[in-house]
Amino acid sequence: MKVLITGATGLVGSNLAERLSAEGSDEIRVLVRKESDLQFLKTLARIEFCYGDIRQKESLAAALAGVDAVYHCAAYVSDWASRDEMYDINVNGLRNMMDAALSAKVKRFVYVSSMVVLGMDAQHNLDELAPYVHTGDNYNYTKIEAEKLAIAYAVDKDLPIAILRPPYIYGPRDRQLLPRILKYLKNGQYKYIDGGNNPFNLVYVGNLVSAMIAAARAEKAAGQIYHITDGQNITRRQLVELICDVLGYKRPQKSVPIGVARVVAGILEGVNKLLGIKTPPILNKFRIKFMYTPLTFNIAKARRELGYCPKPFAQCMTETLTWYKKAGLEPA
């Protein structure tokens, strides 16, 4: 099978390319921009590079030629970027890829969505039938619009698409989640919110990759949505204490009440917006969601239909932290 990966220089796409390259059963093509950092991808065997941009429809035909399956991992993930920037990549880029896939008559299109489409409030064991919840923020909006578009293409145009929704993703080459946590833990600046005892789900990128490959190959996956997590409820305190124990950091002891955290986040967000600061504040509503809100999801459908069987969280996180240490990427 010949496959095309978008977003191959990112966390999910690079790990997918690495897995497929190691397995050796598929022909692998990656869609990359000429200015992308290709250093890691060039270490992998049997990778064909195709230069283009999902925002430029005319650049996609060559990339899709002869392709059996598309893994669409490209996305603009941010808690502070403009709506226009995010819409152009997350929605228009997806539309361009799906149109090109239809023209190329691909047999499967695997789209990596996000649990963010389910909103900001407490989420307890939600399955794929849970409704969209609009929060007003740009990432939530663009991912909901992208999912709606993907479903419309499946229903109206018979695109054989499978939609996978991960929560927060961690693993080798993560540039967002773990680096931020490690920085505050190592510097002794991390504080729990209300004790850090609310449960949530994460997903190891290797587990997500396994689900993606299964979704590309399982006949019944076409037209379906799947929640993909590590399959374990953990608390923020359990996450932080495991990180500290593996890396030898001092466990944090301080905690901030949720009411105080929300007030501080509101003030910091307002100041950043007023001053036109392009980077997010140290605390905002998105970071409160990660640090406090109950976020658990049901993966029974993926287990049943994809044969999904994730490796356990503690093993995956320990492997990830070991990789960070060996790669010399711990914060100074």
KOLLO-122252 format. One line per field, with one value per residue (C-alpha): residue number from 1; residue in three letters; x negated, y, z. Coordinates in Angstrom, 1 decimal. Example, Ala and Ser with C-alpha at 12.3 -4.5 7.8 and 13.67 -1.06 7.14 Angstrom:
<nodes>
seq	c(1 / 2) .
type	c(Ala / Ser) .
px	c(-12.3 / -13.7) .
py	c(-4.5 / -1.1) .
pz	c(7.8 / 7.1) .
</nodes>
This chain:
<nodes>
seq	c(1 / 2 / 3 / 4 / 5 / 6 / 7 / 8 / 9 / 10 / 11 / 12 / 13 / 14 / 15 / 16 / 17 / 18 / 19 / 20 / 21 / 22 / 23 / 24 / 25 / 26 / 27 / 28 / 29 / 30 / 31 / 32 / 33 / 34 / 35 / 36 / 37 / 38 / 39 / 40 / 41 / 42 / 43 / 44 / 45 / 46 / 47 / 48 / 49 / 50 / 51 / 52 / 53 / 54 / 55 / 56 / 57 / 58 / 59 / 60 / 61 / 62 / 63 / 64 / 65 / 66 / 67 / 68 / 69 / 70 / 71 / 72 / 73 / 74 / 75 / 76 / 77 / 78 / 79 / 80 / 81 / 82 / 83 / 84 / 85 / 86 / 87 / 88 / 89 / 90 / 91 / 92 / 93 / 94 / 95 / 96 / 97 / 98 / 99 / 100 / 101 / 102 / 103 / 104 / 105 / 106 / 107 / 108 / 109 / 110 / 111 / 112 / 113 / 114 / 115 / 116 / 117 / 118 / 119 / 120 / 121 / 122 / 123 / 124 / 125 / 126 / 127 / 128 / 129 / 130 / 131 / 132 / 133 / 134 / 135 / 136 / 137 / 138 / 139 / 140 / 141 / 142 / 143 / 144 / 145 / 146 / 147 / 148 / 149 / 150 / 151 / 152 / 153 / 154 / 155 / 156 / 157 / 158 / 159 / 160 / 161 / 162 / 163 / 164 / 165 / 166 / 167 / 168 / 169 / 170 / 171 / 172 / 173 / 174 / 175 / 176 / 177 / 178 / 179 / 180 / 181 / 182 / 183 / 184 / 185 / 186 / 187 / 188 / 189 / 190 / 191 / 192 / 193 / 194 / 195 / 196 / 197 / 198 / 199 / 200 / 201 / 202 / 203 / 204 / 205 / 206 / 207 / 208 / 209 / 210 / 211 / 212 / 213 / 214 / 215 / 216 / 217 / 218 / 219 / 220 / 221 / 222 / 223 / 224 / 225 / 226 / 227 / 228 / 229 / 230 / 231 / 232 / 233 / 234 / 235 / 236 / 237 / 238 / 239 / 240 / 241 / 242 / 243 / 244 / 245 / 246 / 247 / 248 / 249 / 250 / 251 / 252 / 253 / 254 / 255 / 256 / 257 / 258 / 259 / 260 / 261 / 262 / 263 / 264 / 265 / 266 / 267 / 268 / 269 / 270 / 271 / 272 / 273 / 274 / 275 / 276 / 277 / 278 / 279 / 280 / 281 / 282 / 283 / 284 / 285 / 286 / 287 / 288 / 289 / 290 / 291 / 292 / 293 / 294 / 295 / 296 / 297 / 298 / 299 / 300 / 301 / 302 / 303 / 304 / 305 / 306 / 307 / 308 / 309 / 310 / 311 / 312 / 313 / 314 / 315 / 316 / 317 / 318 / 319 / 320 / 321 / 322 / 323 / 324 / 325 / 326 / 327 / 328 / 329 / 330 / 331 / 332) .
type	c(Met / Lys / Val / Leu / Ile / Thr / Gly / Ala / Thr / Gly / Leu / Val / Gly / Ser / Asn / Leu / Ala / Glu / Arg / Leu / Ser / Ala / Glu / Gly / Ser / Asp / Glu / Ile / Arg / Val / Leu / Val / Arg / Lys / Glu / Ser / Asp / Leu / Gln / Phe / Leu / Lys / Thr / Leu / Ala / Arg / Ile / Glu / Phe / Cys / Tyr / Gly / Asp / Ile / Arg / Gln / Lys / Glu / Ser / Leu / Ala / Ala / Ala / Leu / Ala / Gly / Val / Asp / Ala / Val / Tyr / His / Cys / Ala / Ala / Tyr / Val / Ser / Asp / Trp / Ala / Ser / Arg / Asp / Glu / Met / Tyr / Asp / Ile / Asn / Val / Asn / Gly / Leu / Arg / Asn / Met / Met / Asp / Ala / Ala / Leu / Ser / Ala / Lys / Val / Lys / Arg / Phe / Val / Tyr / Val / Ser / Ser / Met / Val / Val / Leu / Gly / Met / Asp / Ala / Gln / His / Asn / Leu / Asp / Glu / Leu / Ala / Pro / Tyr / Val / His / Thr / Gly / Asp / Asn / Tyr / Asn / Tyr / Thr / Lys / Ile / Glu / Ala / Glu / Lys / Leu / Ala / Ile / Ala / Tyr / Ala / Val / Asp / Lys / Asp / Leu / Pro / Ile / Ala / Ile / Leu / Arg / Pro / Pro / Tyr / Ile / Tyr / Gly / Pro / Arg / Asp / Arg / Gln / Leu / Leu / Pro / Arg / Ile / Leu / Lys / Tyr / Leu / Lys / Asn / Gly / Gln / Tyr / Lys / Tyr / Ile / Asp / Gly / Gly / Asn / Asn / Pro / Phe / Asn / Leu / Val / Tyr / Val / Gly / Asn / Leu / Val / Ser / Ala / Met / Ile / Ala / Ala / Ala / Arg / Ala / Glu / Lys / Ala / Ala / Gly / Gln / Ile / Tyr / His / Ile / Thr / Asp / Gly / Gln / Asn / Ile / Thr / Arg / Arg / Gln / Leu / Val / Glu / Leu / Ile / Cys / Asp / Val / Leu / Gly / Tyr / Lys / Arg / Pro / Gln / Lys / Ser / Val / Pro / Ile / Gly / Val / Ala / Arg / Val / Val / Ala / Gly / Ile / Leu / Glu / Gly / Val / Asn / Lys / Leu / Leu / Gly / Ile / Lys / Thr / Pro / Pro / Ile / Leu / Asn / Lys / Phe / Arg / Ile / Lys / Phe / Met / Tyr / Thr / Pro / Leu / Thr / Phe / Asn / Ile / Ala / Lys / Ala / Arg / Arg / Glu / Leu / Gly / Tyr / Cys / Pro / Lys / Pro / Phe / Ala / Gln / Cys / Met / Thr / Glu / Thr / Leu / Thr / Trp / Tyr / Lys / Lys / Ala / Gly / Leu / Glu / Pro / Ala) .
px	c(0.0 / -1.3 / -0.5 / -0.8 / -1.4 / -0.8 / -2.2 / -5.1 / -7.5 / -5.2 / -4.8 / -2.1 / -3.3 / -7.0 / -6.1 / -3.8 / -6.5 / -9.0 / -6.6 / -5.7 / -9.3 / -10.3 / -7.5 / -8.5 / -5.2 / -4.0 / -5.5 / -5.7 / -5.4 / -5.4 / -4.0 / -6.4 / -7.2 / -10.7 / -11.4 / -10.5 / -13.1 / -13.5 / -16.5 / -14.7 / -12.7 / -15.9 / -17.2 / -14.3 / -14.4 / -12.1 / -10.7 / -9.7 / -9.5 / -6.9 / -7.0 / -3.7 / -1.4 / 2.1 / 3.2 / 2.2 / 4.6 / 2.5 / -0.4 / 1.5 / 2.2 / -1.3 / -1.4 / 1.8 / 0.9 / 1.1 / 1.8 / 4.0 / 4.3 / 3.8 / 2.9 / 3.8 / 1.9 / 1.2 / 2.9 / 2.3 / 2.5 / 2.4 / 4.2 / 3.4 / 3.3 / 5.8 / 8.9 / 8.0 / 4.6 / 6.0 / 9.0 / 6.7 / 4.8 / 7.3 / 10.4 / 9.3 / 6.3 / 8.4 / 10.9 / 8.0 / 6.7 / 10.1 / 10.7 / 7.4 / 8.0 / 11.4 / 9.7 / 7.0 / 9.6 / 7.8 / 9.2 / 8.9 / 8.4 / 7.5 / 8.0 / 6.6 / 9.1 / 9.1 / 11.2 / 11.2 / 14.4 / 16.2 / 15.6 / 14.0 / 16.4 / 16.0 / 16.2 / 16.9 / 16.4 / 17.7 / 18.2 / 18.4 / 22.0 / 21.3 / 22.3 / 20.0 / 19.6 / 18.5 / 16.3 / 15.6 / 11.9 / 10.2 / 8.8 / 12.1 / 14.0 / 11.7 / 11.6 / 15.4 / 15.7 / 13.1 / 14.9 / 18.3 / 16.6 / 15.1 / 18.4 / 20.1 / 17.5 / 18.1 / 21.9 / 22.3 / 19.2 / 18.5 / 15.0 / 13.8 / 12.7 / 12.0 / 11.9 / 9.7 / 10.0 / 7.1 / 6.9 / 3.5 / 0.7 / -2.8 / -5.8 / -9.1 / -9.5 / -6.6 / -7.3 / -4.3 / -3.0 / -5.9 / -8.5 / -6.2 / -5.5 / -9.2 / -10.2 / -8.0 / -8.7 / -12.5 / -12.5 / -10.2 / -7.5 / -4.7 / -1.6 / 1.4 / 4.9 / 7.2 / 4.8 / 4.4 / 6.7 / 9.2 / 9.0 / 8.1 / 6.9 / 3.8 / 2.6 / -0.9 / -1.8 / -2.7 / 0.7 / 2.3 / 0.2 / 1.3 / 4.9 / 4.3 / 2.8 / 5.7 / 8.1 / 6.4 / 6.7 / 10.0 / 12.9 / 15.5 / 13.6 / 14.8 / 17.2 / 16.6 / 15.3 / 13.1 / 11.9 / 8.3 / 6.6 / 4.3 / 7.4 / 6.5 / 7.9 / 5.0 / 4.9 / 2.7 / 0.9 / 0.1 / -1.3 / -3.4 / -4.7 / -5.7 / -7.6 / -9.4 / -10.3 / -11.6 / -13.7 / -14.7 / -12.9 / -11.4 / -7.7 / -5.7 / -3.7 / -1.8 / 1.7 / 3.9 / 7.7 / 9.6 / 11.4 / 8.1 / 6.6 / 9.6 / 9.3 / 5.6 / 6.1 / 8.7 / 6.5 / 3.4 / 5.5 / 6.9 / 3.5 / 1.9 / 4.8 / 4.7 / 1.0 / 1.2 / -1.2 / -1.5 / -2.4 / 0.1 / -0.2 / -1.6 / 2.0 / 5.1 / 8.4 / 6.8 / 4.1 / 6.6 / 8.5 / 5.3 / 4.4 / 7.8 / 10.9 / 12.1 / 11.6 / 12.2 / 13.3 / 14.7 / 12.6 / 14.8 / 15.6 / 12.0 / 11.2 / 14.1 / 13.8 / 10.1 / 8.7 / 7.1 / 5.2 / 3.1 / -0.1 / 0.3 / -0.3 / -3.1 / -5.2 / -4.6 / -5.4 / -8.5 / -9.7 / -9.0 / -10.9 / -13.8 / -13.9 / -13.9 / -16.9 / -18.8 / -18.1 / -19.3 / -16.1 / -15.4 / -15.1 / -18.1) .
py	c(0.0 / 3.5 / 6.1 / 9.9 / 11.6 / 15.3 / 17.0 / 14.6 / 16.9 / 17.2 / 15.0 / 12.6 / 12.6 / 11.9 / 9.0 / 7.6 / 7.8 / 6.2 / 3.3 / 2.6 / 2.9 / 0.3 / -2.0 / -1.9 / -3.0 / 0.3 / 2.7 / 6.1 / 9.5 / 12.7 / 16.1 / 18.8 / 22.4 / 23.3 / 25.3 / 22.4 / 20.8 / 17.4 / 16.3 / 13.5 / 12.3 / 11.9 / 9.4 / 7.0 / 4.4 / 4.4 / 7.9 / 9.7 / 13.5 / 15.5 / 19.3 / 21.2 / 23.0 / 21.9 / 25.6 / 25.5 / 23.1 / 23.1 / 21.6 / 18.5 / 16.5 / 15.1 / 14.2 / 12.2 / 10.4 / 6.6 / 6.9 / 4.3 / 5.9 / 9.4 / 10.2 / 13.8 / 14.9 / 18.5 / 21.1 / 24.4 / 23.8 / 26.9 / 28.5 / 32.1 / 32.2 / 34.2 / 32.5 / 33.3 / 31.6 / 28.5 / 28.3 / 28.4 / 25.4 / 23.4 / 23.8 / 25.0 / 22.8 / 19.8 / 20.6 / 20.8 / 17.5 / 15.8 / 17.2 / 15.9 / 12.5 / 12.2 / 13.0 / 10.4 / 7.9 / 7.0 / 4.0 / 5.5 / 9.0 / 9.0 / 12.5 / 13.4 / 15.6 / 16.5 / 16.1 / 19.9 / 19.7 / 18.6 / 21.9 / 23.3 / 22.0 / 18.8 / 15.6 / 12.3 / 9.1 / 10.8 / 8.6 / 9.5 / 10.5 / 13.4 / 16.7 / 19.5 / 22.2 / 25.7 / 27.6 / 30.7 / 30.0 / 29.7 / 26.1 / 24.7 / 26.5 / 25.4 / 21.8 / 21.6 / 23.1 / 20.7 / 17.7 / 18.8 / 19.2 / 15.8 / 14.2 / 16.0 / 14.6 / 11.1 / 11.4 / 13.5 / 12.5 / 9.0 / 9.8 / 6.8 / 8.8 / 7.8 / 10.5 / 9.9 / 12.2 / 12.2 / 14.2 / 15.7 / 13.9 / 13.1 / 11.2 / 11.6 / 14.9 / 16.6 / 20.3 / 21.6 / 19.6 / 18.0 / 20.8 / 23.3 / 21.0 / 20.0 / 23.7 / 24.6 / 21.4 / 21.7 / 25.3 / 24.6 / 26.9 / 24.3 / 24.6 / 22.3 / 23.7 / 22.5 / 19.7 / 18.2 / 15.3 / 15.5 / 12.7 / 13.1 / 11.1 / 11.4 / 9.5 / 8.3 / 9.1 / 5.5 / 4.4 / 6.9 / 5.8 / 2.2 / 3.3 / 5.3 / 2.4 / 0.2 / 2.8 / 2.9 / -0.9 / -1.8 / -2.0 / -0.9 / 2.3 / 4.3 / 6.9 / 6.4 / 8.6 / 7.1 / 8.3 / 7.3 / 7.6 / 5.5 / 3.9 / 5.0 / 7.7 / 9.5 / 12.6 / 15.6 / 14.8 / 11.3 / 12.6 / 15.2 / 12.9 / 10.2 / 12.9 / 14.1 / 10.6 / 9.5 / 12.7 / 13.2 / 16.5 / 17.6 / 16.9 / 20.2 / 20.8 / 24.0 / 24.3 / 27.2 / 27.3 / 27.1 / 30.4 / 32.2 / 30.5 / 31.6 / 35.2 / 35.4 / 33.8 / 36.3 / 39.2 / 37.8 / 37.1 / 40.6 / 42.2 / 40.2 / 41.0 / 44.7 / 44.9 / 42.8 / 40.2 / 37.3 / 34.6 / 33.2 / 34.2 / 31.8 / 30.9 / 31.1 / 29.2 / 26.5 / 25.8 / 25.6 / 23.0 / 20.9 / 21.4 / 21.1 / 20.0 / 16.4 / 15.0 / 11.3 / 9.5 / 6.1 / 4.2 / 1.0 / 1.6 / 1.8 / -1.4 / -3.2 / -2.1 / -1.4 / -4.0 / -1.0 / -2.1 / 0.7 / 0.3 / 1.5 / 5.1 / 4.6 / 2.5 / 5.0 / 8.1 / 6.5 / 5.6 / 9.2 / 10.8 / 8.4 / 9.6 / 13.2 / 12.6 / 10.7 / 13.4 / 16.1 / 18.0 / 18.6 / 22.3 / 24.2) .
pz	c(0.0 / -0.8 / 1.8 / 2.1 / 5.4 / 5.9 / 9.0 / 8.8 / 10.6 / 13.6 / 16.7 / 15.2 / 11.6 / 12.4 / 14.7 / 12.1 / 9.5 / 11.8 / 12.6 / 9.0 / 7.9 / 10.5 / 9.6 / 5.9 / 4.5 / 3.0 / 0.5 / 2.3 / 0.8 / 2.9 / 1.9 / 3.2 / 2.6 / 1.3 / 4.4 / 6.8 / 9.1 / 7.4 / 9.5 / 11.3 / 8.3 / 6.3 / 8.7 / 7.9 / 5.2 / 2.2 / 2.6 / -0.6 / -0.2 / -2.1 / -1.8 / -1.4 / 1.0 / 2.0 / 1.6 / -2.1 / -3.9 / -7.1 / -5.2 / -4.1 / -7.2 / -7.6 / -3.9 / -4.1 / -7.4 / -6.9 / -3.2 / -1.5 / 1.9 / 3.3 / 6.9 / 7.5 / 10.6 / 9.6 / 11.9 / 13.5 / 17.2 / 19.4 / 22.3 / 21.1 / 17.2 / 15.1 / 13.7 / 10.1 / 10.4 / 12.0 / 9.7 / 6.6 / 7.7 / 9.8 / 7.6 / 4.1 / 4.2 / 5.1 / 2.3 / -0.2 / 0.9 / 0.7 / -2.8 / -3.9 / -2.3 / -4.1 / -7.4 / -6.7 / -5.6 / -2.4 / -0.5 / 2.9 / 4.4 / 8.1 / 9.7 / 13.1 / 14.9 / 18.6 / 21.7 / 21.8 / 19.8 / 23.0 / 24.7 / 27.9 / 30.6 / 32.7 / 30.5 / 32.1 / 30.0 / 26.8 / 23.8 / 20.1 / 20.3 / 22.6 / 20.9 / 19.8 / 22.3 / 21.0 / 23.4 / 21.2 / 21.0 / 17.6 / 17.9 / 19.1 / 16.3 / 13.5 / 14.6 / 14.9 / 11.4 / 10.1 / 11.5 / 10.1 / 6.7 / 6.9 / 7.8 / 5.0 / 2.5 / 3.9 / 3.5 / 0.4 / -1.6 / -0.3 / 0.8 / 2.9 / 5.8 / 9.4 / 12.1 / 15.2 / 18.2 / 20.6 / 23.8 / 24.8 / 23.0 / 24.5 / 23.2 / 21.5 / 19.5 / 21.5 / 21.2 / 23.2 / 26.1 / 28.0 / 27.3 / 29.1 / 32.0 / 32.4 / 32.4 / 35.4 / 37.3 / 37.0 / 38.0 / 41.0 / 39.6 / 39.1 / 41.3 / 41.3 / 40.9 / 43.7 / 44.6 / 41.1 / 41.9 / 39.0 / 36.4 / 32.8 / 29.8 / 27.7 / 24.7 / 23.9 / 20.3 / 19.8 / 20.9 / 18.6 / 15.7 / 16.2 / 16.1 / 12.9 / 11.1 / 12.2 / 10.9 / 7.6 / 7.2 / 8.9 / 6.4 / 8.9 / 9.9 / 6.8 / 7.9 / 11.6 / 14.5 / 17.2 / 20.6 / 21.1 / 24.6 / 26.7 / 28.2 / 31.8 / 34.0 / 35.8 / 37.9 / 37.3 / 40.5 / 39.3 / 36.1 / 37.8 / 40.4 / 37.8 / 35.8 / 38.9 / 40.1 / 36.7 / 36.1 / 39.7 / 40.2 / 43.5 / 43.7 / 43.9 / 47.1 / 46.5 / 45.2 / 44.0 / 44.5 / 41.2 / 41.8 / 42.2 / 39.1 / 37.0 / 38.2 / 37.5 / 34.1 / 33.2 / 34.1 / 32.3 / 29.1 / 29.2 / 29.6 / 26.8 / 24.4 / 25.3 / 24.7 / 21.5 / 22.9 / 20.4 / 23.0 / 25.5 / 29.2 / 31.8 / 32.8 / 30.6 / 30.3 / 28.1 / 30.6 / 33.4 / 31.3 / 31.1 / 34.8 / 36.4 / 34.4 / 34.5 / 31.0 / 30.5 / 27.4 / 26.4 / 23.9 / 23.7 / 20.0 / 19.0 / 21.0 / 19.4 / 15.8 / 15.4 / 17.8 / 19.6 / 22.7 / 24.1 / 26.0 / 29.7 / 30.6 / 33.1 / 30.6 / 27.8 / 29.9 / 31.3 / 27.8 / 26.7 / 29.6 / 29.0 / 25.4 / 26.5 / 28.8 / 26.1 / 23.5 / 25.9 / 25.7 / 29.4 / 30.2 / 31.6) .
</nodes>
